[in-house]
Amino acid sequence: MAARSVLVAIIHLSVNGRAVSLDADPQTSLLTALREHLDLTGTKYGCGEGQCGACTVLIDGKAQRSCVTRAAAVGAKTITTIEGLARGERLHPIQEAFLEEGAMQCAYCTSGMIMSAVALLDRNQHPTREQIVDFMDGNVCRCGTYSRIIAAIQRAAEAGSGSAKKQGAGQ
């Protein structure tokens, strides 16, 4: 049986405000690039099919599932992971709101939930409860902390500081 040849390319990315390069198969998922090549393990592997939201990152400010996104396809875009939200010791307001509301149990889904919430509040600074529920649909929490997640997003929206742009995320 012949060995399968794996194409390796240099992939250039902009992650959390840093230009990075990695040697990888062009078909490598952004999730794999983040976790295995760049050691950014806050983004989680959930279903591997883009259905659960655990792997959500921001790509040019839009929430996107990194498990179904090819790393080579986003080289010219700005990628922000959960590690890129805090500024030094200062958490992003949405991260603070999640802590204040106890919006996590096992916390496996939390980074994806927070990244989706950042994208939501960047688009709509004052969403209604229904808009939050609609936007967050598809981010799965197996522990069922949805009411606390919604409360955290509402708290951050009420504080008026939920925007990743205002916080300088990814810069």
Secondary structure as the mmCIF struct_conf table of DSSP 4:
data_model
#
loop_
_struct_conf.conf_type_id
_struct_conf.id
_struct_conf.beg_label_comp_id
_struct_conf.beg_label_asym_id
_struct_conf.beg_label_seq_id
_struct_conf.end_label_comp_id
_struct_conf.end_label_asym_id
_struct_conf.end_label_seq_id
HELX_LH_PP_P HELX_LH_PP_P1 ALA A 2 SER A 5
STRN STRN1 ALA A 9 VAL A 15
TURN_TY1_P TURN_TY1_P1 ASN A 16 GLY A 17
STRN STRN2 ARG A 18 ALA A 24
TURN_TY1_P TURN_TY1_P2 PRO A 26 GLN A 27
STRN STRN3 SER A 29 SER A 29
HELX_RH_AL_P HELX_RH_AL_P1 LEU A 30 THR A 32
HELX_RH_PI_P HELX_RH_PI_P1 ALA A 33 HIS A 37
BEND BEND1 LEU A 38 LEU A 38
TURN_TY1_P TURN_TY1_P3 THR A 41 GLY A 42
BEND BEND2 THR A 43 THR A 43
HELX_LH_PP_P HELX_LH_PP_P2 LYS A 44 TYR A 45
BEND BEND3 GLY A 46 CYS A 52
TURN_TY1_P TURN_TY1_P4 ALA A 54 CYS A 55
STRN STRN4 THR A 56 ILE A 59
TURN_TY1_P TURN_TY1_P5 ASP A 60 GLY A 61
STRN STRN5 LYS A 62 ARG A 65
HELX_RH_3T_P HELX_RH_3T_P1 SER A 66 VAL A 68
BEND BEND4 THR A 69 THR A 69
STRN STRN6 ARG A 70 ARG A 70
HELX_RH_3T_P HELX_RH_3T_P2 ALA A 71 VAL A 74
TURN_TY1_P TURN_TY1_P6 GLY A 75 ALA A 76
BEND BEND5 LYS A 77 LYS A 77
STRN STRN7 THR A 78 THR A 80
HELX_RH_3T_P HELX_RH_3T_P3 ILE A 82 GLY A 84
TURN_TY1_P TURN_TY1_P7 LEU A 85 LEU A 85
BEND BEND6 ALA A 86 ALA A 86
STRN STRN8 ARG A 87 ARG A 87
TURN_TY1_P TURN_TY1_P8 GLY A 88 GLU A 89
STRN STRN9 ARG A 90 ARG A 90
HELX_RH_AL_P HELX_RH_AL_P2 PRO A 93 GLU A 101
TURN_TY1_P TURN_TY1_P9 GLY A 102 GLY A 102
BEND BEND7 GLN A 105 CYS A 106
TURN_TY1_P TURN_TY1_P10 TYR A 108 CYS A 109
HELX_RH_AL_P HELX_RH_AL_P3 THR A 110 ARG A 123
BEND BEND8 GLN A 125 HIS A 126
HELX_RH_AL_P HELX_RH_AL_P4 ARG A 129 MET A 136
TURN_TY1_P TURN_TY1_P11 ASP A 137 GLY A 138
TURN_TY1_P TURN_TY1_P12 ARG A 142 CYS A 143
HELX_RH_AL_P HELX_RH_AL_P5 TYR A 146 ALA A 159
TURN_TY1_P TURN_TY1_P13 GLY A 160 GLY A 160
HELX_RH_AL_P HELX_RH_AL_P6 ALA A 164 GLN A 167
TURN_TY1_P TURN_TY1_P14 GLY A 168 GLY A 170
#
